[in-house]
Amino acid sequence: MIPAPPPQGAAHNHHHLFHTSFYWGKEAQFLFSCWPDNNSGMYALALILVFALAIIVEFLSNLNLVKPGSNRVATVFFQTGIRAIRAGLGYMVILAVMSYNGGVFIVACLGHAVGVAGPSNSLHLLFLSLVFLLTFTAEFCSKYPVSPHNDRRLAALTAAALRGLKMFMTYLAIIAIMATDFVFFLVAVGGHAVGNLVAGLCQYHIEQAEAMFCDGSY
């Protein structure tokens, strides 16, 4: 008996899940199941995450906090812990790059290049990336649409969770800006701008998909 062919949707997802050559676009899945999965906002967030991970890997590779005369056993355990963290984060970057997505490959290379520039410069750029990520996430959460077609309780809980996450990220960004220089301010403004743009694009795509669904195009 000939087995039934797999559904078209499954074959399509399998095609996008495994690639053997470089490709461009947001239709990617790496590190986590169904993420970023053709979502512009999540794809931008994923690129920032890979960039930050690559910087941290290089930063930990050049990090030396052991002082002369320190306890030898404690030093061994400390260095082992740092090496384990660096190896785990490094493998996460490798797994992300194995998705063959061109954007992921470029930001990973840029992150390693920035991280090897020196511990002080790397730490400064890492903080800048974190401030950008905070403001980006805050703006994205404030603009991300919650579908009114869902259950009212679920929609209310989702809106409350997004609001809480948005305020948490905003307050962290405010604290970072108040404690640092003008560059952090510019990065924060850029994060808000990019987050607003990406959230607007996501809302547009969702509205287009709902309109096509209502018209019976699917």
C-alpha positions, 0 to 999 in steps of 0.5 A: 500500500502506498502511503498517503502524501504529506499535507501541503502545509506540512511539506511547505513548513518542512521546506522552510525549516531545513535549508542547505544554502543561504537565503534572504528573508524573514521566513526562518526558524531557528533556536526555538520552535516556530520562531521567528516564523515569518514575523517581521517583528520577531525576526528583527528581535531574533537578529538583535538577539544573535548579535548580542549573543555573538558579542557576549561570546567574544567578551567572555573569551577575553574576560579575565577577572581572576586576580593574582593570589586568589583561591586556586579552587575558587578560580578553577570553578569560576573559570569553568563556569565562565567557559561553560556559559561561553560554550553554551552561548557560542553553540546557540550562535552556531545553531542560529547560523546553521539556519542559512539565513543571510541576515543571521549570518551577517549579524553573527559576524558583526557581533563577533567583530564588535566583541573582539574589539576589546572588553571595554568597547564590547561591553559598551556596545553590548549595553547599547544593544540592550538599550536598543532591544529594551526600547524596541520591545517596549514600542513593539508591545505598545503597538502590537495588535491584539485580535478582537476575535479571540476570547475576551478574557484571553484578549484582556490578559494578553493586553495586560501582559503586553502592557506590563512588559512594555512598562518594564522595558520602558523603565529599564531603558529610562534608568539606562539613559539617566545613568549614561551618555547622549549616545544611549539616548540616540540608541533608545530613540532609534529603538522606539522608531524601529519598534514602531515601524516593525509593529506597524508592519505586523499590524498591516500584515495581520489586517491583510491576512484577516481581510483575505480570510474574510473574502474566502481567499484561503 
